[in-house]
Amino acid sequence: MDLKLFLHRERKRGWQRSLSLSQQYFDWICNSRHRRAGILHLEVDLKMTQIRSSAGSRYMQWAKLTSTAKYNLATSGMVNLPLSALGVTLEELEINGPTVYGYDPLLKALAARYRAPQESVVSAMGTSFANYLALAAVTEPGDEVLIEEPTYDPLLGAARYLGLSIRRFERKPENHFAVDMAELERNFTSRTRVIVLCNLHNPSGASTPDTAMSELAALAGKNRGYVLVDEVYRELLFAAEPQTAFHVDPERVIVTSSLTKAYGLSGLRCGWILAAPELAQRMWRIHDVHAATYPFMAEFLSIRALEKLPDIARGMKSLLDENRSMLKTFLAGREDLECFWPEYGTIVFPRLKHGNATEFCNLLRSEFETSVVPGEFFEMPDHFRIGVGLPTADIRAALEQLERALDGYKSSLLARV
Ligand SMILES: Cc1ncc(COP(=O)(O)O)c(C=O)c1O
């Protein structure tokens, strides 16, 4: 039965008859003083039931099952790093080790890298899980969160799964996808608990300076709330001393990140959260409900990776510089694409000026064996995302395919008129 109709009927009946609900709900419903609250409680409960069964991320599913192709421009990370690059011998590896609330040497290494107290570091299974833990720790079901649009779809999925009320603030192409404070303030309410964004931005690659982050923290502070910033792509700056918005306001800003994107180390799942120690404690408790500990071997290898990070970063940066310059030349020659050029990172998010971008992405895949990320996964179906972190020869070949596909599509559009 339709939920609204059901609730309407039950309200009219005064909730007198016995429902197959738990005693707790029955008590609420039958207590006339709480009748209205009881109805709300039931509404929330029914919604929560639906939230679980419809949980997921369409984008994540697509990325896992259908994003690969012979020519790959869909990946946003750098080329996979082989195990041999870490210089670890088999004899050094152990299956089990002293990992409890994280592996102490790894937490220390991360704390040192980001100049944060160790009590502020929480390990997480990649940035995605870090985002979930962080959101879970600072909200209760029904709380309001203000999430950038477009954004990384699993952030929306996590907020929905946690039963949060989602509001959005736009990052507009005509504004170079910048965070616009006026737009944020327009959508910020007295109930906003967390402002959520990515830096660098996914899908556009736009960067948000820490001066803007400090304005966001001040805004969140009006409600004693938080800013959650996913900095997984900020690692692509390959700075000798990595910067993080955590220091802008360690009480209000929560940062998530990982080694996955910039260093080709997705398989290690080495993610983390930087948060005020009290929040960090809460995240560890929530983690306890989901998993016991992390795979020790991955934590051990992550320390090796962190030790070698300056070398790894040098190699990745030189590869990315070359690929970005190729991509820039490519985009400059395409009048059919309108594209904001970000200062850093692997990704760009052009708009196809004519025709239908979803149709074009399908054609690109089926006829030219090339994948990009369709803009529909970022709620902007007239765009698509290109990523250039893979080996230069592969990116060159993929861009040639993209060139052919765009030319072919343009001709087919002309033939239609
Ligand atoms: C903004 C953003 N955060 C997190 C992730 C996933 O990171 P991880 O592999 O560390 O979970 C992605 C992957 O595409 C992403 O785009």
The ligand as a Gaussian input file, in Angstrom:
#p B3LYP/6-31G(d) Opt

LIG

0 1
 C       36.520000      11.900000      -4.828000
 C       36.870000      10.457000      -4.634000
 N       37.038000       9.979000      -3.401000
 C       37.351000       8.706000      -3.186000
 C       37.533000       7.828000      -4.224000
 C       37.884000       6.407000      -3.929000
 O       39.075000       6.387000      -3.247000
 P       39.624000       5.042000      -2.598000
 O       39.979000       4.152000      -3.734000
 O       40.774000       5.488000      -1.803000
 O       38.508000       4.491000      -1.789000
 C       37.359000       8.264000      -5.535000
 C       37.504000       7.331000      -6.655000
 O       37.187000       7.571000      -7.775000
 C       37.023000       9.615000      -5.737000
 O       36.855000      10.081000      -6.982000

